[in-house]
Amino acid sequence: MWEKLRVVFTIPELRKKIMLTLGLLGIYRIGWHIPLPIIDQEQIASQSGGGGGLNDFVDRVAVFAASDLRQATIFGLGIMPYISASIIFQLLGSVWKPIEDLRKEGETGRKKINEYTRYLTVALCAIQSYFYVKFYLMASDPSGGPGLVHADFLNEAGTLTFGWQVTAVLTMTCGTIFLMWLGEQIDEFGIGNGISLLIMAGILAQMPGALSGLLDNASFELVGLSPTKVGIETLLVLAVLFVAVVASVVFITLGQRRIPTQSAKHVRGRRVYGGSRQFLPLKINQAGVMPIIFASSLLMLPGMLFNVLAGWTSGGTQDTMLWLGGVFSGRGGISFSYNLLYVVMIYFFCYFWTAITFNPKEMAENLKDYGTFIPGYRPGKRTADYLEKVMVRITYVGAGFLALVAIVPTMISGSLGVSFAVASFYGGTGLLIAVSVAFDLVQKIDSHLVMRNYRGLLES
């Protein structure tokens, strides 16, 4: 392995791409620690990080946003507005005729869609940063006061002045646009997918702090598998679970259902072309991490709403609102209801996203145009029906795997007594993104090595 890594850095072009990528990721990490000018650093340092309501939403969104929303930095929104804009246009490409026509125009249409995506990103950044400043920074103190805003920036009424609100919104918007630019530079001049690498860097950056917190609260003695105290047994179980979960994620991420195909023979002059047997790969996890993102986002919103309503009510109504808030947040010993809702929504979004991204009729027509067919099935409608039936079956397996990986953090956090920050590395969106991006990066590096007659990183 060390010899292969040495070979990687002996190729000038590949070395330049890797160093440029690392440099741009370093710039991103520097901006990660630059706070907004209105923030009171003492209040940030004294945050207890309690759960519930908006704090739960902030913690969970930060996992796949390449940001740390609790620190209120210039990159506070992360890259999530750009991802949201991309998802919106991908959905519109399936249901709105003008965007669908642009997708079919090839490179020209793709550039136009990317331009519209950037415009929508700016609008989403402005909206999200305004709500973030208004409802989190200016009302993060339990008493309702602006707990994270420094007193020098408050007016006589004790609220943040309008000018500094605009400054904070513009700063966070520009920070996200700069991150989007960094991702595009990595795509063009570096190696790997820039946006995905930024997200993975944000996820992995949280691992040392989570591990340090786990070890600080651990007792290095035999205490049994207690949900109230972390001992040697719990640490061993966590280590074994981490290896097992990562191995299963790798297995399913690379898993394929290979459909055998046969190309038709055709004669040109005295030579016969075609007739070769190939296969059509269908990924088991066709939807990727999108079902988990959609399901977790939708489940967080009702929990926030019920917790807010609980603060406005009293008596039996307040107890009901708190119970409903616990159902949608997995707290208070009712994680079973939360996990059940989570699994159902993941299954729904798996089929929903697969139906949007995978078009069996279009694939069947493409096979027919290229003179390729699936043995035993006529080209056209029968081929499309067969592909749809196969995709429904493997999506069921992929959705079951995603559901299992998604609820692992909640199960570990509740049964072993570790914080959710530690448990999140055992499943959920973060682990899937990290594994997927790592494999994509290795494949891009392998393409450079194979082109120069070297062995790939994963070849024995």
C-alpha positions as CSV (number, residue, x, y, z in Angstrom):
1,M,0.0,0.0,0.0
2,W,2.8,2.4,0.8
3,E,4.4,1.7,-2.5
4,K,1.1,2.5,-4.3
5,L,0.8,5.8,-2.4
6,R,4.4,6.6,-3.4
7,V,3.5,6.0,-7.0
8,V,0.5,8.3,-6.7
9,F,2.7,11.2,-5.8
10,T,5.3,10.5,-8.4
11,I,2.8,11.3,-11.2
12,P,3.1,15.1,-11.7
13,E,-0.4,15.8,-12.9
14,L,-2.0,13.6,-10.2
15,R,0.2,15.1,-7.5
16,K,-0.8,18.6,-8.6
17,K,-4.5,17.7,-8.5
18,I,-4.3,16.1,-5.0
19,M,-2.3,19.0,-3.6
20,L,-4.7,21.6,-5.0
21,T,-7.7,19.7,-3.6
22,L,-6.0,19.5,-0.2
23,G,-5.3,23.2,-0.3
24,L,-8.9,24.2,-1.1
25,L,-10.1,21.9,1.6
26,G,-7.7,23.6,4.0
27,I,-9.2,27.0,3.0
28,Y,-12.6,25.6,3.8
29,R,-11.4,24.4,7.2
30,I,-10.1,27.9,8.0
31,G,-13.4,29.5,7.2
32,W,-15.1,26.8,9.4
33,H,-13.5,28.6,12.5
34,I,-14.1,32.2,11.5
35,P,-17.2,33.4,13.5
36,L,-19.7,36.1,12.4
37,P,-18.7,39.6,13.8
38,I,-21.9,39.8,15.9
39,I,-21.2,36.6,17.9
40,D,-20.3,36.6,21.6
41,Q,-17.5,34.1,21.8
42,E,-18.0,33.6,25.6
43,Q,-21.6,32.5,25.0
44,I,-20.5,30.1,22.2
45,A,-17.9,28.5,24.5
46,S,-20.4,28.1,27.4
47,Q,-23.1,26.5,25.3
48,S,-24.3,23.2,26.9
49,G,-25.4,21.7,23.6
50,G,-28.7,20.6,25.0
51,G,-31.1,18.8,22.8
52,G,-34.7,19.4,21.9
53,G,-36.5,21.6,19.4
54,L,-34.3,23.8,17.2
55,N,-31.1,22.4,18.8
56,D,-31.9,18.9,17.5
57,F,-32.6,20.3,14.1
58,V,-29.3,22.2,14.1
59,D,-27.3,19.2,15.1
60,R,-28.8,16.9,12.5
61,V,-28.7,19.3,9.6
62,A,-25.0,20.0,10.4
63,V,-24.2,16.4,9.6
64,F,-24.9,16.7,5.9
65,A,-24.4,20.5,5.4
66,A,-20.6,20.6,5.8
67,S,-21.0,23.1,8.6
68,D,-21.3,23.6,12.3
69,L,-24.4,25.6,12.9
70,R,-23.8,25.9,16.6
71,Q,-20.6,27.9,16.1
72,A,-22.2,30.6,13.9
73,T,-19.3,31.0,11.4
74,I,-19.2,32.6,8.0
75,F,-19.7,29.1,6.5
76,G,-22.5,28.5,9.0
77,L,-25.0,27.4,6.3
78,G,-22.5,25.1,4.7
79,I,-23.3,23.7,1.3
80,M,-26.8,22.7,2.1
81,P,-28.6,25.5,0.1
82,Y,-26.8,24.4,-3.0
83,I,-27.7,20.8,-2.5
84,S,-31.3,21.8,-1.9
85,A,-31.4,23.8,-5.1
86,S,-29.9,20.9,-7.0
87,I,-32.5,18.5,-5.6
88,I,-35.3,20.9,-6.5
89,F,-34.1,21.1,-10.2
90,Q,-33.7,17.4,-10.3
91,L,-37.3,16.9,-9.2
92,L,-38.5,19.6,-11.6
93,G,-36.7,17.8,-14.4
94,S,-39.1,14.9,-14.0
95,V,-42.3,16.9,-13.6
96,W,-41.9,20.2,-15.4
97,K,-41.6,20.2,-19.2
98,P,-39.2,23.2,-19.7
99,I,-36.6,21.8,-17.3
100,E,-37.1,18.3,-18.8
101,D,-36.4,19.7,-22.3
102,L,-33.2,21.4,-21.0
103,R,-31.9,18.1,-19.6
104,K,-32.3,16.5,-23.1
105,E,-30.2,19.3,-24.8
106,G,-27.0,17.8,-23.5
107,E,-24.1,20.0,-22.4
108,T,-25.8,23.3,-23.3
109,G,-28.9,22.4,-21.3
110,R,-26.8,21.2,-18.3
111,K,-25.0,24.5,-18.2
112,K,-28.3,26.4,-18.2
113,I,-29.6,24.3,-15.4
114,N,-26.4,24.9,-13.4
115,E,-26.9,28.6,-13.9
116,Y,-30.5,28.5,-12.6
117,T,-29.3,26.3,-9.7
118,R,-26.8,29.0,-8.7
119,Y,-29.5,31.7,-8.8
120,L,-31.8,29.6,-6.6
121,T,-28.9,28.9,-4.2
122,V,-28.5,32.6,-3.6
123,A,-32.2,33.0,-2.9
124,L,-32.2,30.0,-0.5
125,C,-29.1,31.3,1.3
126,A,-30.8,34.7,1.9
127,I,-33.9,33.0,3.3
128,Q,-32.2,30.4,5.4
129,S,-29.6,32.8,6.8
130,Y,-32.3,35.3,7.8
131,F,-34.3,32.6,9.7
132,Y,-31.0,31.3,11.2
133,V,-30.1,34.8,12.5
134,K,-33.6,35.7,13.6
135,F,-34.7,32.5,15.3
136,Y,-31.5,30.9,16.4
137,L,-28.8,33.6,17.1
138,M,-31.2,36.2,18.4
139,A,-33.3,33.8,20.5
140,S,-31.0,31.0,21.5
141,D,-31.1,31.8,25.2
142,P,-33.8,29.9,27.1
143,S,-35.2,33.2,28.4
144,G,-35.8,34.4,24.9
145,G,-32.9,36.9,24.8
146,P,-30.2,37.1,22.1
147,G,-27.9,34.7,23.9
148,L,-25.3,34.4,21.1
149,V,-25.2,38.0,20.0
150,H,-22.6,40.3,21.6
151,A,-24.1,43.2,23.6
152,D,-22.2,45.8,21.6
153,F,-24.4,45.0,18.6
154,L,-27.7,45.4,20.3
155,N,-30.0,48.4,20.2
156,E,-31.9,50.0,23.1
157,A,-34.6,47.4,22.8
158,G,-32.1,44.6,23.4
159,T,-32.4,43.2,19.8
160,L,-29.9,43.1,17.0
161,T,-29.9,46.2,14.8
162,F,-31.3,45.9,11.3
163,G,-28.0,46.9,9.7
164,W,-26.1,44.1,11.5
165,Q,-28.9,41.6,10.6
166,V,-28.4,42.5,6.9
167,T,-24.6,42.2,7.4
168,A,-24.9,38.7,9.0
169,V,-27.3,37.5,6.2
170,L,-25.0,38.8,3.5
171,T,-21.9,37.3,5.1
172,M,-23.4,33.8,5.5
173,T,-24.8,34.0,1.9
174,C,-21.4,34.9,0.5
175,G,-19.9,32.1,2.6
176,T,-22.1,29.5,1.0
177,I,-21.5,30.9,-2.5
178,F,-17.7,30.8,-1.9
179,L,-18.1,27.1,-0.8
180,M,-20.0,26.4,-4.0
181,W,-17.1,28.0,-6.0
182,L,-14.5,26.0,-4.0
183,G,-16.4,22.8,-5.0
184,E,-16.5,23.8,-8.7
185,Q,-12.7,24.5,-8.6
186,I,-12.1,21.0,-7.1
187,D,-14.3,19.5,-9.9
188,E,-12.4,21.3,-12.6
189,F,-8.8,21.4,-11.4
190,G,-8.6,19.0,-8.5
191,I,-9.7,15.4,-8.1
192,G,-13.0,14.0,-6.9
193,N,-16.4,15.6,-6.6
194,G,-15.9,19.0,-4.9
195,I,-19.2,19.3,-3.1
196,S,-19.1,15.7,-1.8
197,L,-15.5,16.2,-0.6
198,L,-16.6,19.4,1.3
199,I,-19.4,17.4,3.0
200,M,-17.1,14.5,3.9
201,A,-14.5,16.9,5.3
202,G,-17.1,18.5,7.5
203,I,-18.3,15.0,8.7
204,L,-14.8,13.7,9.4
205,A,-13.8,16.9,11.2
206,Q,-16.4,16.1,13.9
207,M,-14.9,12.7,14.6
208,P,-11.9,13.7,16.7
209,G,-14.1,15.8,19.0
210,A,-16.7,13.1,19.4
211,L,-14.1,10.5,20.1
212,S,-12.4,12.7,22.6
213,G,-15.7,13.3,24.4
214,L,-16.4,9.6,24.5
215,L,-13.0,8.8,26.0
216,D,-13.2,11.6,28.5
217,N,-16.5,10.3,29.9
218,A,-15.4,6.6,29.8
219,S,-14.4,4.6,32.7
220,F,-11.5,2.2,31.8
221,E,-12.8,-0.6,34.0
222,L,-15.3,-3.5,33.8
223,V,-18.7,-2.0,34.5
224,G,-20.9,-4.1,32.1
225,L,-23.0,-2.8,29.2
226,S,-24.6,-0.1,31.2
227,P,-26.7,2.6,29.5
228,T,-25.6,5.1,32.2
229,K,-21.8,4.5,32.3
230,V,-19.3,3.8,29.5
231,G,-16.8,1.1,30.4
232,I,-14.3,-1.2,28.6
233,E,-17.1,-3.5,27.4
234,T,-19.0,-0.6,25.8
235,L,-15.8,0.6,24.1
236,L,-15.2,-2.9,22.7
237,V,-18.8,-3.3,21.5
238,L,-18.5,0.2,19.8
239,A,-15.3,-0.8,18.0
240,V,-16.7,-4.1,16.7
241,L,-20.0,-2.4,15.6
242,F,-18.1,0.3,13.8
243,V,-16.1,-2.2,11.7
244,A,-19.2,-4.3,11.0
245,V,-21.3,-1.3,10.0
246,V,-18.6,0.2,7.7
247,A,-18.1,-3.3,6.1
248,S,-21.9,-3.6,5.4
249,V,-22.1,-0.1,4.0
250,V,-19.2,-0.8,1.6
251,F,-20.9,-4.1,0.6
252,I,-24.2,-2.6,-0.2
253,T,-22.8,0.6,-1.8
254,L,-20.9,-1.5,-4.3
255,G,-23.7,-4.1,-4.7
256,Q,-25.2,-4.5,-8.1
257,R,-27.9,-6.6,-9.9
258,R,-26.3,-7.4,-13.2
259,I,-28.8,-7.9,-16.0
260,P,-27.3,-9.9,-18.9
261,T,-27.6,-8.3,-22.3
262,Q,-26.9,-9.4,-25.9
263,S,-26.0,-7.1,-28.8
264,A,-27.3,-7.9,-32.2
265,K,-25.0,-9.1,-35.0
266,H,-24.6,-7.0,-38.1
267,V,-22.5,-7.6,-41.2
268,R,-20.3,-4.9,-42.8
269,G,-18.5,-6.2,-45.9
270,R,-17.1,-9.5,-45.0
271,R,-16.9,-8.8,-41.3
272,V,-19.4,-9.6,-38.6
273,Y,-19.7,-7.0,-35.8
274,G,-21.6,-7.2,-32.5
275,G,-23.1,-10.3,-30.9
276,S,-21.1,-9.8,-27.7
277,R,-22.6,-10.6,-24.3
278,Q,-22.5,-7.9,-21.7
279,F,-24.5,-6.9,-18.6
280,L,-26.5,-3.9,-17.4
281,P,-25.6,-3.0,-13.8
282,L,-28.4,-1.9,-11.5
283,K,-27.3,-0.6,-8.1
284,I,-29.0,-2.1,-5.1
285,N,-28.8,1.3,-3.3
286,Q,-30.1,3.3,-6.3
287,A,-31.4,6.2,-4.3
288,G,-28.1,6.8,-2.3
289,V,-28.5,8.9,0.8
290,M,-31.4,11.0,-0.4
291,P,-34.2,9.0,1.4
292,I,-32.4,9.4,4.7
293,I,-32.0,13.1,4.2
294,F,-35.7,13.6,3.2
295,A,-37.0,11.3,6.0
296,S,-34.9,12.9,8.8
297,S,-35.7,16.4,7.6
298,L,-39.4,15.8,7.6
299,L,-39.4,14.1,11.0
300,M,-37.5,17.0,12.6
301,L,-40.0,19.6,11.5
302,P,-43.1,18.2,13.5
303,G,-40.9,17.7,16.6
304,M,-39.8,21.4,16.4
305,L,-43.4,22.5,15.9
306,F,-44.8,20.5,18.8
307,N,-42.0,21.7,21.2
308,V,-42.8,25.3,20.2
309,L,-46.5,24.8,20.8
310,A,-45.7,23.2,24.2
311,G,-44.2,26.5,25.3
312,W,-47.4,28.3,24.4
313,T,-49.8,26.0,26.2
314,S,-50.2,24.6,29.7
315,G,-51.7,21.7,31.6
316,G,-52.8,18.6,29.8
317,T,-52.4,20.2,26.4
318,Q,-48.8,21.0,27.1
319,D,-48.2,17.4,28.2
320,T,-49.7,16.2,24.9
321,M,-47.5,18.5,22.9
322,L,-44.4,17.4,24.7
323,W,-45.3,13.7,24.1
324,L,-45.9,14.3,20.4
325,G,-42.6,16.2,20.3
326,G,-40.9,13.2,21.8
327,V,-42.5,10.9,19.3
328,F,-41.0,12.9,16.4
329,S,-37.6,13.3,18.0
330,G,-37.0,9.8,19.5
331,R,-36.7,11.1,23.1
332,G,-38.3,10.2,26.3
333,G,-38.3,6.4,26.0
334,I,-40.5,6.5,22.8
335,S,-37.8,5.9,20.3
336,F,-39.7,2.9,18.9
337,S,-42.4,5.1,17.5
338,Y,-39.7,7.4,16.0
339,N,-37.8,4.6,14.5
340,L,-41.0,3.0,13.0
341,L,-41.9,6.3,11.4
342,Y,-38.3,6.7,10.2
343,V,-38.3,3.3,8.5
344,V,-41.7,3.8,6.8
345,M,-40.6,7.2,5.4
346,I,-37.2,5.8,4.2
347,Y,-39.1,3.1,2.3
348,F,-41.4,5.6,0.8
349,F,-38.6,8.0,-0.3
350,C,-36.5,5.1,-1.6
351,Y,-39.2,4.2,-4.1
352,F,-40.1,7.8,-4.7
353,W,-36.5,8.8,-5.5
354,T,-35.8,5.7,-7.6
355,A,-38.9,6.4,-9.7
356,I,-37.6,9.9,-10.4
357,T,-34.0,8.9,-11.2
358,F,-34.6,5.6,-12.9
359,N,-36.7,5.5,-16.1
360,P,-37.1,1.9,-17.3
361,K,-39.0,2.9,-20.5
362,E,-36.2,5.3,-21.5
363,M,-33.5,2.7,-20.7
364,A,-35.4,0.1,-22.8
365,E,-35.6,2.5,-25.7
366,N,-31.8,3.2,-25.4
367,L,-31.1,-0.5,-25.5
368,K,-33.3,-0.9,-28.5
369,D,-31.6,2.0,-30.3
370,Y,-28.2,0.5,-29.8
371,G,-29.3,-2.9,-31.0
372,T,-29.0,-4.5,-27.6
373,F,-31.6,-6.7,-25.9
374,I,-32.2,-8.8,-22.8
375,P,-32.3,-12.5,-23.6
376,G,-35.9,-13.8,-23.2
377,Y,-37.5,-10.4,-23.5
378,R,-38.6,-8.5,-26.5
379,P,-37.2,-5.0,-27.0
380,G,-39.6,-2.2,-26.0
381,K,-42.4,-2.6,-23.5
382,R,-41.6,-6.1,-22.3
383,T,-38.0,-5.1,-21.5
384,A,-39.2,-1.9,-19.7
385,D,-41.6,-4.0,-17.6
386,Y,-38.9,-6.5,-16.7
387,L,-36.5,-3.7,-15.7
388,E,-39.2,-2.1,-13.6
389,K,-40.0,-5.4,-11.8
390,V,-36.3,-6.0,-11.1
391,M,-35.8,-2.5,-9.8
392,V,-38.8,-2.7,-7.5
393,R,-37.4,-5.9,-5.9
394,I,-33.8,-4.6,-5.4
395,T,-35.1,-1.2,-4.1
396,Y,-36.9,-3.1,-1.4
397,V,-33.6,-4.7,-0.3
398,G,-31.8,-1.3,-0.6
399,A,-34.5,0.5,1.4
400,G,-34.3,-2.2,4.2
401,F,-30.5,-1.6,4.4
402,L,-30.9,2.2,4.5
403,A,-33.5,1.9,7.2
404,L,-31.2,-0.3,9.3
405,V,-28.3,2.0,8.9
406,A,-30.4,5.0,9.7
407,I,-31.7,3.7,13.0
408,V,-28.4,2.4,14.2
409,P,-27.3,5.7,15.7
410,T,-30.6,6.0,17.7
411,M,-30.3,2.4,18.9
412,I,-26.7,2.8,20.0
413,S,-27.3,6.2,21.7
414,G,-30.2,4.8,23.6
415,S,-28.9,1.3,24.6
416,L,-25.2,2.1,25.2
417,G,-25.6,5.5,26.7
418,V,-23.2,7.3,24.3
419,S,-23.9,10.8,22.9
420,F,-25.6,11.1,19.5
421,A,-22.5,12.8,18.2
422,V,-20.6,9.6,18.7
423,A,-23.4,7.3,17.6
424,S,-23.9,9.2,14.3
425,F,-20.6,7.8,13.0
426,Y,-22.1,4.3,13.2
427,G,-24.8,5.0,10.6
428,G,-27.1,7.5,9.0
429,T,-26.3,10.1,6.4
430,G,-22.8,10.8,7.5
431,L,-21.4,7.3,7.2
432,L,-23.0,6.7,3.8
433,I,-21.7,9.9,2.4
434,A,-18.2,9.3,3.8
435,V,-18.0,5.8,2.3
436,S,-19.5,6.8,-1.1
437,V,-17.2,9.8,-1.5
438,A,-14.2,7.7,-0.4
439,F,-14.9,5.1,-3.1
440,D,-15.5,7.8,-5.8
441,L,-12.2,9.4,-4.9
442,V,-10.3,6.1,-5.1
443,Q,-11.9,5.3,-8.4
444,K,-10.8,8.7,-9.8
445,I,-7.2,8.1,-8.6
446,D,-7.3,4.6,-10.1
447,S,-8.3,6.0,-13.5
448,H,-5.1,8.1,-13.5
449,L,-3.0,5.1,-12.4
450,V,-4.4,2.6,-14.9
451,M,-4.0,5.2,-17.7
452,R,-0.2,5.1,-16.9
453,N,-0.1,1.3,-16.6
454,Y,0.1,1.2,-12.8
455,R,-2.0,-1.0,-10.5
456,G,-5.0,0.5,-8.9
457,L,-5.2,1.3,-5.2
458,L,-7.7,-1.5,-4.5
459,E,-5.9,-4.1,-6.7
460,S,-3.9,-6.8,-5.0
